[in-house]
């Protein structure tokens, strides 16, 4: 009898305390939905800088402080390669591009930039784009390039020495030297190869 009376009194107290707001209201914990990064074509991947836009020249300078005279020399050389129908060439100096793994590194950033910039003529899709990373350490590959599919004859064997030479200039913080090195080597090699491979390639997809 005493146990039943105690149970009734306890239940009564719980009802009263709850009604008076002395007991906390239990609410279910919020559901947490994990966020997954989704790549959007035409935009940089997660953690990478925004894509720069080509301006007056075929050279984009975001961290190298190229001199005006070197910019003009490089631009005139690249424009002549374009008008001669050989290939479109661009050089980007961009800080902040980092290696976040095989599917999100400097090469992927450069490839995505080239695609959204529509580098290469529609009919032949021949282009080569160079990236200088002024804030990268030498062992992090501070110079790299992206070659379009129809410029298949400009292989690593053909551009490896030019890549090393440009990287050496960057290691010494001589960015004008790197730009002139790239300009001289890419122009000379593409023109020499073009004599043999002229007419090879196909329409872009």
Secondary structure, DSSP 8 states (H G I E B T S, - for coil): -HHHHHHHHHHHHHHHHHHTT-S-----------------TTS--TTS-------SSSEEEESS---HHHHHHHHHHHHHHHHTTS-EEEEEEETT----STTSSHHHHHHHHHHHTT-S-TTT--EEEEEE-TTS-GGG-SEEEEE-GGGTTS-HHHHHHHHHHHHHHHHTT-HHHHHHHHHHHHHHHHHHHHHHHTT------
